[in-house]
Amino acid sequence: MDLAVATGYSLRYVGDVERGTKSATLRTMNDLATLFNVRLGSLIAEAEALLGRKERQDKTPSAGKGRSSRRRA
């Protein structure tokens, strides 16, 4: 709610962006960078790093992943 008030964006839009149901526009990202006193490029680089980390985790096989836990008769 504080972020919506500080940026002037609606609470619904900010919530949608936070949940990932909507993507922030470059204008929105620039407004956030300005609000937090960081460079837009730094904000984008950090987002890319976080997404890359998540993609690598998603590709890492888990122990027993894809195996059924039920015994066959």
Secondary structure, 3 states (H helix, E strand, C coil): CHHHHHHCCCHHHHHHHHHCCCCCCHHHHHHHHHHCCCCHHHHHHHHHHHHHHHHHHHHCCCCCCCCCCCCCC
